[in-house]
Amino acid sequence: MWSYHPDLLAKPVPRYTSYPTAMEFVEDVGADDYTRALEAVDSATPVSLYVHIPFCENICWYCGCNTGGAGRKQRLDDYLTALRSEIALVAKRLGGRGRIRRIAFGGGSPNAIAPVELVRLLDLLLTVFDAHRPDVSIELDPRGFSSEWALVLAAAHVTRVSLGVQTFAPHVQQAIGRIQPLSHIERVVAALRLRDIDAINFDLMYGLPGQDLADVDATIDEALALAPSRIAFFGYAHLPQMIARQRRIDASRLPDQRLRFEQAELGYRRLTAAGYVPVGFDHFARPDDSLAVAAREGRVNRNFQGFTEDDAPVLIGFGASAISKFPDLIVQNEKKSGPYRDLVGEGRLAAMRGVRVDAGEQRRAAHIRDLLCNGRAHLDAAEIASARGALSDFEQKGVIEWDGEALVIRDCGLPYARHVAACFDGIRGNIAAV
């Protein structure tokens, strides 16, 4: 059982899909840095590609993604033209170096575009980067899914599909502007499996307006009956001052911190009891899934898609707001679709902000990653001396323990993993320079 310590949870901390986080990006890091990083990639370096489609047929109120409505066909066509141009620009600078192992399509909703457009994008990526049968994954909005999509995904050798389920409770769906009956999700899953696409992920959420423990319990029952390969179970972040669409959500109906904690614990207990392997603090995978295998072997990584078995040191992002990551650099493309199209149309790389990551920050990043992904980090003597004092409250409350030079997050301390990791953050933390 988890112990509830509201004082430890009181301070907001990042999700650490990268370190340094996007809040540290500055505008004097950009296209020139990106060019140098691309040119420094050698022929043996594993590389992953991410393609951002910032459009959805319907905009959900809870969503914090960079996305807009897909209603205007010309805007969609113009964006896809720019996206193809950016892919060609980056491929030219990479010059055939690097080994492409994974390609991921996210958004927004990639199925906001026509299936034939996805095929064209994928064919272009495979050709200009000389990729040979990489793992291909895609995020899908079940509401825009059709049997044609299942056929196209199978023909394109897509290996994994992530479905935005969030909740099966109709009244909660109504409260977040995302109506999708259980029967529809069942048809989507069946259509994918009919085409031999068996690696299916579900995204589920807690902390939603009007959501109680019974709602979470019932949603997990229905999810388990469909037996997805992976389940991401994460908390809704209500930031209406930053995300205008969230202002449509009635904040008075949001669960309080204690109920959110109980919902997270219920999800963890139910999913692990059903045989799913916990990965990090909010992912779960069936024992035969590659993510569960990576967890057993200590190979889990964390990037902008969450917990993953992808350990490629270079991630190249395409599209408005997409982020590219190198060992010593993180850069983000222009966020707005219009200016992004203009930049690429002028033959320029779209990277507009970012952060350089020196050796000290790389070490902090490694500790944060190891704590979040594997539940332990190995420190040197100087780091231990600083960390023991900074983490004394966590140790006294039984959240962490020490195993020689290893700092270990106990199983009961999982809800506090990000808060422990944040202590190693150069800006937010209180552990001396490492």
C-alpha positions as CSV (number, residue, x, y, z in Angstrom):
1,M,0.0,0.0,0.0
2,W,1.1,3.5,-0.7
3,S,1.3,6.1,2.1
4,Y,-0.2,9.5,1.5
5,H,2.2,12.4,2.3
6,P,0.6,15.6,1.1
7,D,3.5,17.7,2.1
8,L,5.8,15.8,-0.3
9,L,3.3,16.2,-3.1
10,A,2.7,19.9,-2.5
11,K,5.4,21.2,-4.8
12,P,4.6,21.0,-8.5
13,V,7.4,19.2,-10.5
14,P,7.9,18.5,-14.2
15,R,7.1,15.2,-15.8
16,Y,10.7,15.1,-17.0
17,T,10.1,13.8,-20.5
18,S,13.5,15.6,-21.0
19,Y,16.1,17.2,-18.8
20,P,16.7,20.0,-19.0
21,T,12.9,20.6,-19.4
22,A,11.2,22.7,-22.1
23,M,10.9,25.5,-19.5
24,E,14.7,26.0,-19.8
25,F,14.7,26.4,-23.6
26,V,16.1,29.7,-24.8
27,E,15.9,31.4,-28.1
28,D,19.7,31.9,-28.6
29,V,19.8,28.1,-29.2
30,G,18.3,27.2,-32.6
31,A,18.9,26.2,-36.2
32,D,22.7,26.7,-36.3
33,D,23.1,24.4,-33.2
34,Y,20.7,21.9,-34.8
35,T,22.7,21.9,-38.0
36,R,26.0,21.2,-36.2
37,A,24.4,18.4,-34.1
38,L,23.0,16.7,-37.3
39,E,26.4,17.0,-39.0
40,A,28.1,15.4,-35.9
41,V,26.0,12.2,-36.1
42,D,28.1,9.3,-37.3
43,S,27.0,6.4,-39.5
44,A,26.7,4.0,-36.6
45,T,24.5,6.1,-34.4
46,P,21.0,4.8,-33.8
47,V,18.4,7.4,-34.6
48,S,14.7,7.6,-34.0
49,L,12.3,9.9,-35.9
50,Y,9.2,11.6,-34.6
51,V,6.5,13.3,-36.9
52,H,4.1,15.7,-35.3
53,I,0.6,16.2,-36.8
54,P,-0.8,19.1,-34.9
55,F,-4.5,18.6,-36.0
56,C,-7.5,16.9,-34.6
57,E,-11.0,16.4,-36.0
58,N,-12.4,17.4,-32.6
59,I,-10.6,19.3,-29.9
60,C,-10.9,17.8,-26.4
61,W,-11.0,20.2,-23.5
62,Y,-8.5,18.5,-21.3
63,C,-5.8,18.2,-24.0
64,G,-2.4,20.0,-23.4
65,C,-1.0,19.1,-26.8
66,N,0.0,21.6,-29.5
67,T,-3.0,20.9,-31.8
68,G,-5.8,22.6,-33.7
69,G,-8.9,21.8,-35.7
70,A,-8.5,19.9,-39.0
71,G,-11.5,21.4,-40.6
72,R,-9.7,23.6,-43.2
73,K,-8.4,21.3,-45.9
74,Q,-6.0,23.9,-47.4
75,R,-4.3,24.5,-44.1
76,L,-3.8,20.7,-43.7
77,D,-2.4,20.4,-47.2
78,D,-0.1,23.3,-46.7
79,Y,1.2,21.8,-43.5
80,L,1.9,18.5,-45.1
81,T,3.8,20.2,-47.9
82,A,6.0,22.0,-45.3
83,L,6.5,18.7,-43.4
84,R,7.7,16.9,-46.5
85,S,10.1,19.8,-47.2
86,E,11.5,19.8,-43.6
87,I,12.1,16.0,-43.9
88,A,14.1,16.6,-47.1
89,L,16.0,19.4,-45.5
90,V,17.0,17.4,-42.4
91,A,17.9,14.3,-44.5
92,K,20.2,16.4,-46.6
93,R,22.1,17.7,-43.6
94,L,22.2,14.2,-42.0
95,G,23.8,13.0,-45.3
96,G,22.9,9.4,-45.0
97,R,24.5,9.0,-41.5
98,G,22.8,7.3,-38.6
99,R,20.7,4.1,-38.5
100,I,17.0,4.7,-38.4
101,R,15.4,2.2,-36.0
102,R,12.1,3.8,-35.1
103,I,9.5,6.1,-36.6
104,A,6.7,7.5,-34.5
105,F,3.7,9.6,-35.6
106,G,2.0,11.7,-32.9
107,G,0.0,14.8,-32.4
108,G,-2.7,15.9,-32.2
109,S,-4.1,13.0,-34.1
110,P,-2.2,11.6,-37.1
111,N,-5.5,10.2,-38.4
112,A,-6.7,13.7,-38.9
113,I,-5.0,13.5,-42.2
114,A,-6.1,11.1,-45.0
115,P,-4.7,7.6,-44.9
116,V,-2.9,8.1,-48.2
117,E,-1.1,11.1,-46.8
118,L,0.3,8.9,-44.0
119,V,1.6,6.4,-46.5
120,R,3.3,9.2,-48.5
121,L,5.0,10.5,-45.4
122,L,6.2,7.1,-44.3
123,D,7.4,6.3,-47.8
124,L,9.4,9.6,-47.9
125,L,11.0,8.9,-44.5
126,L,12.0,5.4,-45.5
127,T,13.5,6.6,-48.7
128,V,15.4,9.7,-47.7
129,F,16.8,8.2,-44.5
130,D,17.4,4.8,-46.1
131,A,15.5,3.1,-43.3
132,H,15.1,-0.7,-43.5
133,R,11.9,-2.0,-41.7
134,P,12.1,0.2,-38.6
135,D,9.5,-0.1,-35.9
136,V,6.7,2.2,-36.8
137,S,4.2,3.5,-34.2
138,I,1.2,5.8,-34.4
139,E,-1.1,7.6,-32.0
140,L,-4.8,7.5,-33.1
141,D,-8.0,9.2,-32.0
142,P,-10.5,6.3,-32.0
143,R,-13.3,8.7,-33.1
144,G,-11.6,9.2,-36.4
145,F,-10.8,5.6,-37.0
146,S,-12.2,3.5,-39.9
147,S,-11.6,0.1,-41.4
148,E,-9.7,1.8,-44.2
149,W,-7.2,3.0,-41.6
150,A,-6.7,-0.5,-40.3
151,L,-6.0,-1.7,-43.8
152,V,-3.6,1.1,-44.5
153,L,-1.7,0.7,-41.2
154,A,-1.2,-3.0,-41.9
155,A,-0.1,-2.4,-45.4
156,A,2.4,0.2,-44.1
157,H,3.8,-2.3,-41.6
158,V,2.9,-0.2,-38.6
159,T,4.0,-2.2,-35.6
160,R,2.2,-0.4,-32.7
161,V,-0.9,1.7,-32.3
162,S,-1.7,3.9,-29.3
163,L,-5.3,4.8,-28.7
164,G,-6.5,7.8,-26.7
165,V,-9.1,6.1,-24.5
166,Q,-8.8,8.3,-21.3
167,T,-12.0,7.0,-19.6
168,F,-15.0,4.8,-20.4
169,A,-17.3,6.7,-18.0
170,P,-19.9,8.5,-20.2
171,H,-20.4,11.4,-17.7
172,V,-16.6,12.0,-17.5
173,Q,-16.3,11.9,-21.2
174,Q,-19.0,14.5,-21.4
175,A,-17.1,16.7,-18.9
176,I,-13.9,16.6,-21.0
177,G,-15.5,17.0,-24.4
178,R,-14.6,13.5,-25.7
179,I,-17.5,11.2,-26.4
180,Q,-16.5,7.7,-27.5
181,P,-18.6,4.8,-26.4
182,L,-17.0,1.5,-25.2
183,S,-18.6,-0.3,-28.2
184,H,-16.6,2.0,-30.6
185,I,-13.3,1.3,-28.8
186,E,-14.1,-2.4,-29.0
187,R,-14.7,-2.1,-32.8
188,V,-11.4,-0.3,-33.3
189,V,-9.4,-2.9,-31.3
190,A,-11.1,-5.7,-33.3
191,A,-10.3,-4.1,-36.6
192,L,-6.7,-3.7,-35.7
193,R,-6.3,-7.2,-34.6
194,L,-8.1,-8.5,-37.7
195,R,-5.2,-6.9,-39.6
196,D,-2.6,-8.6,-37.3
197,I,-1.8,-5.4,-35.4
198,D,-1.6,-6.8,-31.9
199,A,0.7,-4.2,-30.2
200,I,-2.0,-1.9,-29.0
201,N,-1.6,0.7,-26.2
202,F,-4.3,2.5,-24.2
203,D,-3.9,5.9,-22.7
204,L,-6.1,6.2,-19.5
205,M,-6.4,9.2,-17.2
206,Y,-7.3,9.9,-13.6
207,G,-8.0,13.2,-11.9
208,L,-10.7,14.1,-14.5
209,P,-13.7,16.2,-13.6
210,G,-16.6,14.3,-12.0
211,Q,-14.4,11.1,-11.9
212,D,-14.6,9.0,-8.7
213,L,-13.0,5.8,-7.7
214,A,-15.9,3.7,-9.0
215,D,-15.4,5.3,-12.4
216,V,-11.6,4.5,-12.4
217,D,-12.4,0.9,-11.3
218,A,-15.0,0.4,-14.1
219,T,-12.7,1.9,-16.8
220,I,-9.9,-0.5,-15.7
221,D,-12.3,-3.4,-15.8
222,E,-13.3,-2.5,-19.4
223,A,-9.7,-1.9,-20.4
224,L,-8.5,-5.2,-19.1
225,A,-11.3,-7.0,-21.0
226,L,-9.8,-5.6,-24.2
227,A,-6.3,-6.7,-23.1
228,P,-4.1,-4.0,-24.6
229,S,-0.3,-4.6,-24.7
230,R,0.4,-1.5,-22.7
231,I,-1.5,1.0,-20.6
232,A,-0.4,4.5,-19.7
233,F,-2.3,5.7,-16.6
234,F,-1.5,9.3,-15.9
235,G,-3.0,12.2,-14.1
236,Y,-4.8,15.1,-15.7
237,A,-2.9,18.5,-15.3
238,H,-5.3,21.4,-15.1
239,L,-3.6,24.5,-16.4
240,P,-6.3,26.8,-17.7
241,Q,-4.1,29.9,-17.4
242,M,-1.8,28.3,-20.0
243,I,-4.2,26.1,-22.0
244,A,-7.3,28.1,-23.0
245,R,-9.4,25.0,-24.0
246,Q,-9.2,23.8,-20.4
247,R,-11.3,26.7,-19.3
248,R,-14.3,24.8,-20.5
249,I,-13.7,22.3,-17.7
250,D,-15.5,22.9,-14.4
251,A,-12.6,23.1,-12.0
252,S,-15.0,22.7,-9.0
253,R,-15.6,19.1,-10.1
254,L,-11.9,18.1,-10.2
255,P,-10.8,15.5,-7.7
256,D,-8.8,16.9,-4.8
257,Q,-5.2,15.8,-4.2
258,R,-6.2,12.9,-1.8
259,L,-8.7,11.5,-4.3
260,R,-6.2,11.8,-7.2
261,F,-3.7,9.8,-5.0
262,E,-6.3,7.1,-4.3
263,Q,-7.2,6.9,-8.0
264,A,-3.5,6.5,-8.9
265,E,-3.1,3.8,-6.3
266,L,-6.2,2.0,-7.4
267,G,-4.9,1.9,-11.0
268,Y,-1.5,0.6,-9.9
269,R,-3.1,-2.1,-7.7
270,R,-5.6,-3.3,-10.3
271,L,-3.2,-3.3,-13.2
272,T,-0.4,-5.1,-11.4
273,A,-2.9,-7.6,-10.0
274,A,-4.0,-8.3,-13.5
275,G,-0.4,-9.3,-14.5
276,Y,0.8,-6.0,-16.0
277,V,4.4,-5.1,-15.3
278,P,4.8,-1.6,-13.8
279,V,7.2,0.6,-15.8
280,G,8.3,3.9,-14.3
281,F,5.5,5.7,-12.4
282,D,2.6,5.6,-14.9
283,H,3.2,2.9,-17.5
284,F,2.1,-0.8,-17.4
285,A,2.9,-3.6,-19.9
286,R,2.0,-7.2,-20.4
287,P,5.0,-9.4,-19.5
288,D,5.6,-10.4,-23.1
289,D,5.6,-6.8,-24.3
290,S,9.0,-5.3,-25.3
291,L,8.6,-2.6,-22.7
292,A,8.2,-5.1,-19.9
293,V,11.3,-7.0,-21.2
294,A,13.2,-3.7,-21.2
295,A,12.1,-3.1,-17.6
296,R,13.4,-6.5,-16.5
297,E,16.7,-5.8,-18.2
298,G,17.1,-2.2,-16.9
299,R,16.9,-0.7,-20.4
300,V,13.9,1.6,-20.0
301,N,14.3,5.1,-21.3
302,R,12.2,8.3,-21.1
303,N,11.5,10.7,-23.9
304,F,8.7,13.0,-25.2
305,Q,6.5,10.0,-25.8
306,G,6.8,8.8,-22.2
307,F,8.5,5.6,-21.0
308,T,10.0,3.6,-23.8
309,E,12.4,0.8,-24.7
310,D,13.9,3.1,-27.3
311,D,17.4,3.9,-26.2
312,A,18.6,5.7,-29.4
313,P,20.8,8.7,-28.4
314,V,19.4,10.8,-31.2
315,L,15.7,11.7,-31.7
316,I,14.8,13.9,-34.6
317,G,11.4,15.6,-34.5
318,F,9.5,17.0,-37.5
319,G,6.7,19.4,-37.6
320,A,5.5,22.5,-35.7
321,S,6.6,22.3,-32.0
322,A,8.5,19.0,-32.5
323,I,11.5,18.5,-30.3
324,S,14.8,16.9,-31.4
325,K,17.3,15.6,-28.8
326,F,21.0,14.9,-29.0
327,P,23.3,13.9,-26.1
328,D,24.5,17.6,-25.7
329,L,21.6,19.5,-27.3
330,I,17.8,19.7,-27.2
331,V,16.0,21.9,-29.8
332,Q,12.4,22.7,-30.5
333,N,10.8,23.7,-33.8
334,E,8.7,26.8,-34.2
335,K,5.4,26.1,-32.3
336,K,2.9,27.8,-34.6
337,S,2.0,26.1,-37.9
338,G,2.0,29.3,-40.0
339,P,5.5,30.5,-39.1
340,Y,6.7,26.9,-39.2
341,R,5.5,26.7,-42.8
342,D,7.1,30.0,-43.7
343,L,10.5,28.9,-42.3
344,V,10.6,25.6,-44.1
345,G,9.3,27.2,-47.3
346,E,12.4,29.5,-47.2
347,G,14.6,26.4,-47.1
348,R,15.5,26.9,-43.4
349,L,15.5,24.5,-40.5
350,A,12.6,25.3,-38.1
351,A,14.5,24.9,-34.8
352,M,13.8,28.1,-32.9
353,R,14.7,27.4,-29.3
354,G,16.5,24.9,-27.1
355,V,19.2,24.2,-24.6
356,R,22.8,23.0,-24.7
357,V,23.5,20.2,-22.3
358,D,27.0,20.2,-20.8
359,A,28.6,17.3,-19.0
360,G,27.2,18.3,-15.5
361,E,23.7,18.6,-16.9
362,Q,24.1,15.2,-18.7
363,R,25.0,13.6,-15.4
364,R,21.9,15.2,-13.7
365,A,19.8,14.0,-16.6
366,A,21.1,10.4,-16.2
367,H,20.3,10.4,-12.5
368,I,16.7,11.7,-13.2
369,R,16.3,9.2,-15.9
370,D,17.5,6.3,-13.8
371,L,15.3,7.2,-10.9
372,L,12.2,7.5,-13.0
373,C,12.8,4.6,-15.3
374,N,14.6,2.0,-13.0
375,G,13.8,3.3,-9.5
376,R,17.5,3.6,-8.6
377,A,20.5,5.8,-9.4
378,H,24.2,5.1,-8.6
379,L,25.9,8.2,-7.1
380,D,29.5,8.9,-6.3
381,A,30.7,9.7,-2.8
382,A,30.4,13.5,-3.2
383,E,26.9,13.2,-4.5
384,I,25.8,10.9,-1.7
385,A,27.0,13.3,0.9
386,S,24.8,16.1,-0.6
387,A,21.9,13.8,-1.5
388,R,21.5,12.3,2.0
389,G,20.8,15.7,3.5
390,A,18.6,16.8,0.7
391,L,16.5,13.6,0.7
392,S,16.3,13.1,4.5
393,D,12.5,13.8,4.6
394,F,11.9,11.2,1.8
395,E,14.1,8.7,3.8
396,Q,12.3,9.3,7.1
397,K,8.9,8.8,5.4
398,G,10.0,5.5,3.9
399,V,9.9,6.7,0.3
400,I,13.6,6.0,-0.5
401,E,16.4,3.8,0.9
402,W,20.1,3.4,0.3
403,D,21.7,0.3,-1.1
404,G,25.4,1.1,-0.9
405,E,26.0,3.8,-3.4
406,A,22.6,3.4,-5.0
407,L,19.7,5.6,-4.2
408,V,16.6,3.5,-4.4
409,I,12.9,4.5,-4.6
410,R,10.9,1.9,-2.7
411,D,7.8,0.4,-4.3
412,C,5.6,2.3,-1.8
413,G,7.5,5.5,-2.8
414,L,6.5,5.3,-6.5
415,P,4.0,8.2,-6.3
416,Y,6.9,10.5,-5.2
417,A,9.3,9.4,-7.9
418,R,9.2,12.7,-9.8
419,H,9.6,14.7,-6.6
420,V,12.7,12.6,-5.6
421,A,14.1,13.1,-9.2
422,A,13.5,16.8,-9.0
423,C,16.0,17.1,-6.2
424,F,18.7,16.5,-8.9
425,D,17.3,19.2,-11.1
426,G,19.9,22.0,-11.4
427,I,17.2,24.7,-11.1
428,R,14.5,23.1,-8.9
429,G,16.6,20.8,-6.8
430,N,18.6,21.1,-3.7
431,I,21.4,18.7,-4.3
432,A,24.8,20.3,-4.9
433,A,26.3,20.3,-8.4
434,V,27.0,16.7,-9.5
